[in-house]
Amino acid sequence: MSSTIAASPDLPPLLAHTPTLLEPLSAALLALPPSLGLSYALFLPLATILLRTTTTLPIMLWQRKRTRKFAEVVMPLIRQAQQTASLEVRDESRRKGKSYEEYLSAFTARTKAEAKRLIREHRANPRLTLLLPPLLHIPIFITMTLVLRNAADRSLAAVSLIPDSPAALASYSDAALVHLHHFAATPFLWCESLVLPDPYMALPLAVGLAALTNVEVSAANRERVTADALASADARGADWQKNVTSGVVARSGPNISVAAKRRMAIDRARRESEKTKEKGGIMTFVMRAGALLFIPFAAMSPSAVCVYWLSSQLFTLAQNVVFHAMDRRREAALLRAPTA
Protein backbone atom coordinates (compact mmCIF):
# COMPACT_ATOMS: atom_id res chain seq x y z
CA MET A 1 0.00 0.00 0.00
CA SER A 2 1.19 3.47 -0.80
CA SER A 3 2.51 5.50 2.10
CA THR A 4 1.16 8.74 0.62
CA ILE A 5 -2.15 9.89 -0.77
CA ALA A 6 -2.24 11.98 -3.92
CA ALA A 7 -3.73 15.44 -3.47
CA SER A 8 -7.37 15.53 -4.51
CA PRO A 9 -10.20 17.99 -3.99
CA ASP A 10 -12.24 15.13 -2.50
CA LEU A 11 -9.74 14.46 0.29
CA PRO A 12 -9.45 16.29 3.59
CA PRO A 13 -6.17 18.26 3.73
CA LEU A 14 -4.61 16.05 6.41
CA LEU A 15 -4.89 13.00 4.15
CA ALA A 16 -3.66 14.76 1.01
CA HIS A 17 0.00 15.15 1.96
CA THR A 18 3.09 13.12 2.74
CA PRO A 19 2.87 11.73 6.27
CA THR A 20 4.96 13.56 8.85
CA LEU A 21 6.70 12.25 11.95
CA LEU A 22 3.55 12.98 13.97
CA GLU A 23 1.44 10.42 12.10
CA PRO A 24 3.40 7.28 13.07
CA LEU A 25 3.61 8.64 16.62
CA SER A 26 -0.14 9.19 16.78
CA ALA A 27 -0.75 5.78 15.18
CA ALA A 28 1.42 4.13 17.84
CA LEU A 29 -0.38 6.06 20.56
CA LEU A 30 -3.81 4.97 19.27
CA ALA A 31 -2.68 1.34 19.10
CA LEU A 32 -1.70 1.20 22.79
CA PRO A 33 -5.11 1.31 24.57
CA PRO A 34 -6.66 -1.62 22.63
CA SER A 35 -3.57 -3.73 23.28
CA LEU A 36 -3.86 -2.93 27.01
CA GLY A 37 -7.61 -3.45 27.18
CA LEU A 38 -8.23 0.20 28.10
CA SER A 39 -10.59 2.78 26.69
CA TYR A 40 -9.09 5.93 25.22
CA ALA A 41 -10.87 8.04 27.84
CA LEU A 42 -9.12 6.15 30.65
CA PHE A 43 -5.83 5.70 28.82
CA LEU A 44 -5.14 9.42 28.29
CA PRO A 45 -4.96 10.47 31.98
CA LEU A 46 -3.12 7.27 32.95
CA ALA A 47 -0.60 7.76 30.15
CA THR A 48 -0.11 11.38 31.21
CA ILE A 49 0.61 10.37 34.81
CA LEU A 50 3.05 7.68 33.64
CA LEU A 51 4.79 10.10 31.27
CA ARG A 52 5.16 12.81 33.90
CA THR A 53 6.32 10.31 36.54
CA THR A 54 9.06 8.91 34.32
CA THR A 55 10.26 12.16 32.72
CA THR A 56 9.53 15.40 34.55
CA LEU A 57 9.31 14.10 38.13
CA PRO A 58 12.91 12.82 38.22
CA ILE A 59 14.23 16.13 36.90
CA MET A 60 12.17 18.01 39.51
CA LEU A 61 13.65 15.84 42.25
CA TRP A 62 17.09 16.58 40.80
CA GLN A 63 16.29 20.31 40.88
CA ARG A 64 15.16 20.15 44.51
CA LYS A 65 18.33 18.28 45.49
CA ARG A 66 20.55 20.86 43.79
CA THR A 67 18.54 23.74 45.24
CA ARG A 68 18.92 22.32 48.75
CA LYS A 69 22.64 21.78 48.17
CA PHE A 70 23.01 25.39 47.05
CA ALA A 71 21.08 26.71 50.06
CA GLU A 72 22.62 24.46 52.72
CA VAL A 73 26.19 23.97 51.46
CA VAL A 74 27.16 26.65 48.95
CA MET A 75 25.42 29.68 50.48
CA PRO A 76 27.01 29.21 53.96
CA LEU A 77 30.39 28.97 52.27
CA ILE A 78 29.66 32.12 50.27
CA ARG A 79 28.66 33.98 53.45
CA GLN A 80 31.80 32.75 55.17
CA ALA A 81 33.84 33.97 52.21
CA GLN A 82 32.08 37.32 52.48
CA GLN A 83 33.03 37.62 56.14
CA THR A 84 36.65 36.75 55.39
CA ALA A 85 36.73 39.13 52.44
CA SER A 86 35.19 41.93 54.49
CA LEU A 87 38.01 41.71 57.05
CA GLU A 88 40.81 41.32 54.54
CA VAL A 89 39.62 44.06 52.21
CA ARG A 90 38.86 46.28 55.21
CA ASP A 91 42.43 45.97 56.47
CA GLU A 92 43.81 46.60 53.00
CA SER A 93 41.56 49.65 52.57
CA ARG A 94 42.61 50.98 55.95
CA ARG A 95 46.30 50.62 55.09
CA LYS A 96 45.86 52.36 51.75
CA GLY A 97 43.52 55.03 53.12
CA LYS A 98 40.68 54.14 50.73
CA SER A 99 37.22 55.61 51.00
CA TYR A 100 34.11 53.58 51.80
CA GLU A 101 32.99 53.70 48.16
CA GLU A 102 36.36 52.33 47.02
CA TYR A 103 36.11 49.65 49.64
CA LEU A 104 32.63 48.62 48.47
CA SER A 105 33.84 48.30 44.88
CA ALA A 106 36.77 46.08 45.89
CA PHE A 107 34.65 44.07 48.30
CA THR A 108 31.93 43.45 45.70
CA ALA A 109 34.44 42.29 43.09
CA ARG A 110 36.12 39.96 45.60
CA THR A 111 32.89 38.38 46.82
CA LYS A 112 31.55 37.88 43.29
CA ALA A 113 34.73 36.08 42.30
CA GLU A 114 34.56 33.90 45.43
CA ALA A 115 30.90 33.07 44.80
CA LYS A 116 31.62 32.01 41.21
CA ARG A 117 34.50 29.86 42.39
CA LEU A 118 32.43 28.09 45.03
CA ILE A 119 29.51 27.51 42.65
CA ARG A 120 31.86 26.03 40.06
CA GLU A 121 33.67 23.93 42.66
CA HIS A 122 30.44 22.40 44.00
CA ARG A 123 28.75 22.13 40.59
CA ALA A 124 25.73 24.04 41.80
CA ASN A 125 25.08 26.51 39.00
CA PRO A 126 21.66 28.01 39.87
CA ARG A 127 20.91 28.91 36.25
CA LEU A 128 21.26 25.30 35.13
CA THR A 129 19.14 24.20 38.10
CA LEU A 130 16.43 26.68 37.15
CA LEU A 131 16.38 26.17 33.37
CA LEU A 132 16.83 22.42 32.86
CA PRO A 133 13.37 21.26 34.10
CA PRO A 134 11.37 23.54 31.74
CA LEU A 135 13.78 22.77 28.88
CA LEU A 136 12.82 19.11 29.30
CA HIS A 137 9.13 19.55 30.09
CA ILE A 138 8.16 22.04 27.37
CA PRO A 139 9.26 19.88 24.37
CA ILE A 140 7.47 16.85 25.84
CA PHE A 141 4.32 18.91 26.45
CA ILE A 142 4.32 20.36 22.93
CA THR A 143 5.05 17.01 21.28
CA MET A 144 2.24 15.22 23.12
CA THR A 145 -0.16 18.04 22.25
CA LEU A 146 0.72 17.85 18.56
CA VAL A 147 0.51 14.05 18.52
CA LEU A 148 -2.95 14.04 20.11
CA ARG A 149 -4.17 16.79 17.80
CA ASN A 150 -2.87 14.85 14.81
CA ALA A 151 -4.64 11.70 16.02
CA ALA A 152 -7.90 13.62 16.44
CA ASP A 153 -7.63 15.30 13.04
CA ARG A 154 -6.84 12.02 11.27
CA SER A 155 -9.75 10.31 13.01
CA LEU A 156 -12.13 12.99 11.78
CA ALA A 157 -10.63 12.83 8.30
CA ALA A 158 -10.90 9.04 8.13
CA VAL A 159 -14.53 9.12 9.22
CA SER A 160 -15.37 11.76 6.61
CA LEU A 161 -13.75 9.65 3.86
CA ILE A 162 -16.13 6.71 4.24
CA PRO A 163 -19.07 8.14 2.30
CA ASP A 164 -17.00 10.35 -0.01
CA SER A 165 -13.77 8.65 -1.10
CA PRO A 166 -13.52 4.98 -0.09
CA ALA A 167 -10.51 4.50 -2.38
CA ALA A 168 -8.45 6.85 -0.25
CA LEU A 169 -8.77 4.46 2.69
CA ALA A 170 -6.43 2.07 0.90
CA SER A 171 -3.48 3.81 2.57
CA TYR A 172 -4.72 2.68 6.00
CA SER A 173 -4.48 -0.80 7.43
CA ASP A 174 -7.60 -2.39 8.86
CA ALA A 175 -6.20 -2.07 12.39
CA ALA A 176 -5.39 1.63 11.87
CA LEU A 177 -8.93 2.31 10.62
CA VAL A 178 -10.38 0.52 13.62
CA HIS A 179 -8.25 2.61 15.98
CA LEU A 180 -9.19 5.86 14.25
CA HIS A 181 -12.90 5.05 14.34
CA HIS A 182 -12.80 3.92 17.97
CA PHE A 183 -10.95 7.10 18.92
CA ALA A 184 -13.54 9.22 17.11
CA ALA A 185 -16.41 7.30 18.71
CA THR A 186 -15.05 7.49 22.29
CA PRO A 187 -16.86 10.03 24.50
CA PHE A 188 -15.44 11.65 27.60
CA LEU A 189 -17.92 12.47 30.34
CA TRP A 190 -20.24 15.07 28.77
CA CYS A 191 -18.14 15.40 25.58
CA GLU A 192 -19.61 13.58 22.62
CA SER A 193 -16.19 12.58 21.24
CA LEU A 194 -12.55 12.92 22.19
CA VAL A 195 -11.78 14.32 18.74
CA LEU A 196 -14.23 17.23 19.09
CA PRO A 197 -13.95 20.36 21.26
CA ASP A 198 -15.93 20.46 24.50
CA PRO A 199 -19.26 22.10 23.58
CA TYR A 200 -19.87 23.25 27.17
CA MET A 201 -16.40 24.80 27.73
CA ALA A 202 -16.08 22.88 31.01
CA LEU A 203 -12.76 21.20 30.14
CA PRO A 204 -11.11 24.43 28.87
CA LEU A 205 -12.20 26.27 32.03
CA ALA A 206 -10.91 23.42 34.20
CA VAL A 207 -7.56 23.52 32.37
CA GLY A 208 -7.28 27.27 32.92
CA LEU A 209 -8.28 27.01 36.58
CA ALA A 210 -5.78 24.21 37.25
CA ALA A 211 -3.01 26.16 35.52
CA LEU A 212 -3.86 29.31 37.50
CA THR A 213 -3.87 27.34 40.76
CA ASN A 214 -0.41 26.02 39.95
CA VAL A 215 0.80 29.58 39.34
CA GLU A 216 -0.58 30.73 42.70
CA VAL A 217 0.94 27.80 44.59
CA SER A 218 4.33 28.46 43.00
CA ALA A 219 4.02 32.20 43.71
CA ALA A 220 3.20 31.50 47.37
CA ASN A 221 6.32 29.36 47.69
CA ARG A 222 8.46 32.07 46.09
CA GLU A 223 6.99 34.74 48.35
CA ARG A 224 7.74 32.62 51.42
CA VAL A 225 11.37 32.27 50.34
CA THR A 226 11.62 36.00 49.61
CA ALA A 227 10.06 36.87 52.97
CA ASP A 228 12.65 34.71 54.71
CA ALA A 229 15.38 36.52 52.79
CA LEU A 230 13.96 39.92 53.77
CA ALA A 231 13.68 38.87 57.40
CA SER A 232 17.32 37.84 57.46
CA ALA A 233 18.58 40.87 55.54
CA ASP A 234 19.12 42.99 58.67
CA ALA A 235 20.83 40.12 60.51
CA ARG A 236 23.12 39.36 57.58
CA GLY A 237 23.90 43.01 57.07
CA ALA A 238 24.70 43.53 60.75
CA ASP A 239 26.71 40.33 60.85
CA TRP A 240 29.19 40.73 58.05
CA GLN A 241 28.70 44.24 56.76
CA LYS A 242 29.71 45.69 60.14
CA ASN A 243 33.18 44.42 59.31
CA VAL A 244 32.98 46.37 56.07
CA THR A 245 32.78 49.75 57.75
CA SER A 246 34.85 49.14 60.86
CA GLY A 247 38.25 50.76 60.47
CA VAL A 248 37.73 52.02 56.90
CA VAL A 249 38.88 55.61 56.41
CA ALA A 250 35.91 57.60 55.15
CA ARG A 251 36.54 60.12 52.41
CA SER A 252 32.92 60.42 51.30
CA GLY A 253 32.19 63.15 53.83
CA PRO A 254 32.74 63.97 57.51
CA ASN A 255 29.04 63.54 58.37
CA ILE A 256 28.86 59.82 57.48
CA SER A 257 29.34 57.82 60.65
CA VAL A 258 30.14 54.14 61.03
CA ALA A 259 26.55 53.51 62.12
CA ALA A 260 25.28 55.26 59.00
CA LYS A 261 27.52 53.10 56.83
CA ARG A 262 26.20 49.98 58.50
CA ARG A 263 22.71 51.18 57.80
CA MET A 264 23.66 51.71 54.16
CA ALA A 265 24.98 48.16 53.96
CA ILE A 266 21.82 46.74 55.51
CA ASP A 267 19.63 48.80 53.17
CA ARG A 268 21.65 47.51 50.24
CA ALA A 269 20.94 43.91 51.27
CA ARG A 270 17.25 44.73 51.64
CA ARG A 271 17.15 46.39 48.22
CA GLU A 272 18.62 43.27 46.64
CA SER A 273 15.93 41.16 48.30
CA GLU A 274 13.25 43.62 47.21
CA LYS A 275 14.52 43.41 43.62
CA THR A 276 14.20 39.63 43.81
CA LYS A 277 10.64 40.02 45.07
CA GLU A 278 9.81 42.46 42.27
CA LYS A 279 11.18 40.11 39.62
CA GLY A 280 9.13 37.30 41.15
CA GLY A 281 6.02 39.48 40.93
CA ILE A 282 6.62 40.16 37.24
CA MET A 283 7.15 36.46 36.58
CA THR A 284 3.94 35.62 38.47
CA PHE A 285 1.97 38.14 36.38
CA VAL A 286 3.30 36.65 33.13
CA MET A 287 2.52 33.11 34.30
CA ARG A 288 -1.02 34.13 35.29
CA ALA A 289 -1.58 35.55 31.83
CA GLY A 290 -0.23 32.34 30.32
CA ALA A 291 -2.56 30.25 32.47
CA LEU A 292 -5.58 32.26 31.31
CA LEU A 293 -4.45 31.89 27.68
CA PHE A 294 -4.90 28.14 28.07
CA ILE A 295 -8.67 28.66 28.07
CA PRO A 296 -9.20 29.97 24.49
CA PHE A 297 -6.62 27.53 23.09
CA ALA A 298 -8.29 24.63 24.92
CA ALA A 299 -11.71 25.77 23.66
CA MET A 300 -10.50 25.29 20.09
CA SER A 301 -8.73 21.99 20.76
CA PRO A 302 -10.05 18.42 20.67
CA SER A 303 -11.25 17.10 24.01
CA ALA A 304 -8.38 14.59 23.96
CA VAL A 305 -5.90 17.47 24.08
CA CYS A 306 -7.85 19.08 26.94
CA VAL A 307 -7.83 15.82 28.88
CA TYR A 308 -4.05 15.64 28.49
CA TRP A 309 -3.58 19.27 29.52
CA LEU A 310 -5.87 18.91 32.53
CA SER A 311 -4.21 15.67 33.65
CA SER A 312 -0.78 17.27 33.33
CA GLN A 313 -1.84 20.38 35.28
CA LEU A 314 -3.38 18.28 38.05
CA PHE A 315 -0.20 16.21 38.24
CA THR A 316 1.83 19.41 38.64
CA LEU A 317 -0.58 20.65 41.32
CA ALA A 318 -0.35 17.41 43.30
CA GLN A 319 3.43 17.47 42.91
CA ASN A 320 3.67 21.05 44.20
CA VAL A 321 1.41 20.30 47.17
CA VAL A 322 3.45 17.23 48.12
CA PHE A 323 6.74 19.11 47.78
CA HIS A 324 5.36 21.98 49.88
CA ALA A 325 4.28 19.55 52.61
CA MET A 326 7.70 17.87 52.52
CA ASP A 327 9.41 21.24 52.91
CA ARG A 328 7.20 22.22 55.83
CA ARG A 329 7.82 18.90 57.56
CA ARG A 330 11.55 19.23 57.04
CA GLU A 331 11.55 22.79 58.42
CA ALA A 332 9.60 21.65 61.46
CA ALA A 333 12.06 18.79 62.03
CA LEU A 334 14.99 21.21 61.85
CA LEU A 335 13.32 23.51 64.39
CA ARG A 336 12.77 20.59 66.79
CA ALA A 337 16.33 19.32 66.39
CA PRO A 338 18.54 20.07 69.44
CA THR A 339 21.24 22.62 68.85
CA ALA A 340 24.80 22.09 69.95
N, C-alpha and C positions, 0 to 999 in steps of 0.2 A: 504494500500500500504506500502511496505517495506520502511523504512527510510534510508536503505543503499543499495548499489549496489555491488554485488559480483565482485571481481577482475576478469577481463577477458582480453585476449589480444586484443579483438575487441573494448574495451572501452577506451576512452581517460583517462589519469591518474586522472584528476580532478573528474571524475565520478566513479572511481573505488576505493573509500575509504569512510570511515565513515565521514559524514558531520561534519564540524567544526563550531565554533561559527560564523565565517564569513559568512557562507552560509545563515542562517536565516536572518542575518543583510542585506546581499545583496539582498535577496528575498524581504524583507520589503522595501528596498530602491527602487527596480524596480517596486514595486506595487504602489508607491505613485504617480508618474506622471499621469498614466491613471486615477486614482481616482480623480485627480485635473484637468483633461482635458488639461494637458500640455505635450509637447513633451519632450523627454529626453534631447535634445540639449538645450532647454530653461530651463529645470528644474535644471540641474547641476549648472549653475552659480547662479541662484536664491537661490537654497538650500545652496550654499556656503556662499552667503551674509547673509542669515538668520542664518546659523550656527555661523559664525564669530560674527554677531551682538549680539547674545544671549549668547555667551560663552567667546570669547577672548576680545571683546570690553569692557564689564564691568570690567574685571580684569585689562585692560590697564588704564581705568579711575581710578580704585582704586590705581594703581601704580603711576599715575600722582598726585593724591591727597596726597599720602604718601610722594612722592618726594618733593612736594611743602611744605608740613608740615616740612619735615626735613630741607629744605633750609631756610624757613622763620621763623620757630619757634625754632627748635633744634640747628641749627648752630649758630644763635646769642647768645643763651644761652651758647653754648660751648665756643665761643669767649669771652664772659663775664667771664666765669669761668677761661679761660686762663689768662685774665688780672688780675683777683683776685689772681690766683695762682702765677703769675709772681711777684706780690708785696709781697705776704706772704712768698714765698720761697726765694725771694731776701733778705728780712729782716732776715730770719733765716740763710741764707748762710753768710750774713754779720756778724751776731753775732758769728757764729761758725768759721769764717775765711775760708770758703770753696773756692775752686778754681772755675773758670767759668765752667770747664768740670764737676765738681761735681754738680754744680748748674743745668746744663743742664740735667743731669741724673735724679735728683730729680724732676725737673720741668716736664720732659717728663712723668715720672711715675705718677705724680699727675694729669696732664691734661688728660692722657689716662684713668685713673680711673674715673675722672669727666665726660668725654665724654661717657663712658660706662653707667654710672649711669643715665645721662640725656636721652640717647637713650632708656634705659630700662624703665625709668619713663614715657616717652612720647610714648612708643610702636612704635618706628620708626626705627626698625632694617633695615639698608640699604641692607643687604644681602637678607633678606626675600623679600623686595620690588623688588630687582633685579631678584631673581630666580623664584618667584612664577608664573609670566606670562608665561615664556617658559615651566615650568613644567606642566602647564595646556595645552598650545597650542600644544606642540610636540606630546603628546599621541593622541590628537584629530586628528591632521594632519596625523599621521601614520595610525590610525585606518580607517579614511576615504579613504586613499590611498589603503589600503589592501582590504577594502570592495568593492571599485570600480574595482580593479583588479580582485577580485574574481568574481564579476558580469560579467565582460568582458570575463574572461576565461570560465565560465560556459555557457555563451551565445554561444561562439564558439564551445564548446564541445557539447552542445545540438543540434546545427545546423549540426555538423558533424555526429551525431548519426542517423539522419533521413534515409539516404540511407544505412547505415551499420548495425545498431543494433536497430531496432524499439522497441524490447522488453525492452531494457534498459530505454526507456522513461516512463515505467510504474511507476517509482519512482517520476515522476513529475505530478503535477496537470495540468489540461488544462489551468488554469489561469497563472500558473508559466511558462508553455511553451510559451504562448502568450507573456508574458513579456520578456522572454529571446529572442524570435525571433524579437520582435519589437526593443529591445535594439540593437541587432546585425544589424538590417536593418536601424537604424537611422544614417543618415550622419551628419556631422558637418562642415559647410562651404565647404572647398575643400576636407575634409576627407571623404572617401567613407563610413566609419562606425566608430562609437564610440568605438567599441571593437578592432579596428586595430590601429597600430601606424600611425602617420602622415607621408605619403610617401614623402612629400616635406620639412620636417623638420622645417616648419614655426612655429608650436606650441611649439616644444622644444626650439627653439631660442627665441621665445617670452617669455617663462617661464624664461629662463636664463637672458634675458635682464631686465625683471621686477624685478627679484630677485636682480640683480646687482644694479639697480636703487634704490631699497630699502636700500641696504647696503650703497650706497653713500649718500643718504639722512640722514640716521642715523649717518654716520660718520661726515657729515657736522654739525649736531646738537651737537655731542660730541666735535668737534673741537671748536665750538663757546663757549661751556661751559668751556672748558680748557683754551681758550684764555682769557675769563673773569677772570678765576682763576689766570692766569699768570699776567694779568694787575693789579690785586689787591694784588699780592704777596708783592710788595714793600711797599704798604700802610699798609697792615696787619703787616708786619715785623716791620715797623717803629712805628706802633701804640702800639703793645703790647710787642714786643721783646725789645724795648728800656728800658722797665722796668726790663727786664731780666738782663741786663748788668749794669744798674745804681746802684752803691753802692756795687757791688760784688767784693770781694778782689780777684785779679787775681794772681794765682800762676803758670800759664802756661807760663810765660815769661814776662820780663819787657818791651818788645817791642810791646806787644799787647795792643792797646789803647781801650777805650770805643767805639770810632767810628768804629774801626776794628771789635770789637765784634758785634756791630749792623749790620755791613755788613755781617758778618758770619751768623747771624740769618736770615737776609733777603735772603741770598743765599741759606740757608737751606730750606726756604719756597719755593723758586723758584725751587730747585731741586726736592722737593716733587711734585710740579705741573708738572715738566718736566717728572717725572717718570709716572705720570698719563697719560700724553700725549703719552708717549712711549707705555704703555700698551694698550691704545686705538688704536694706530697704528698697533700693533700686532693683536689685535682682528679684526680690519678692514681687514687686509690681509687674515686672516683665513676665515672671512665671505665672502670675494670676491671669494676665492677659492671654498667655498661651493656653492656660487651662480652659478659659472661656471660649477660645477659638476652636477647641475640640468639638463644641456643640454643633456649629454649622457644618463642619466637615463630616461629623458623624451622621448628621441628618441626610447628607447626600450619599452616604456609603451603604453598602449592603449590610444587612443585620449581622452577617458572619464577622465582618470587620468590627462592628460595634461590640459584639460579644468578646472578641479578642482584646480590644482596647479596654473594655470594662474589667475583664478578668485580670489583665496586666496591671491596671490601676489599683484594683483591690489587693492584688498581691503586694504591690509597693506599699499600700497603706498598712497592711498587716505586718509587713517587714519593718516599717518605721515604728509602729507601735511596739513591736517586740524589742527592737533595738533600744527604744526609749526606756522601756521597763528594765531592760538589762543594765542600762547606764544608771538609772536611779537606784537599782539594787546594789550595784557596785559602789556607788557613792555612799550609800547608807552603810555598807560593810566597812568602807574606809574610815568613816566617821566613828564607827563602833570599835575599830581596831585600837588596842592600847598603844600609846606613844612611848618611845624610849625616854 
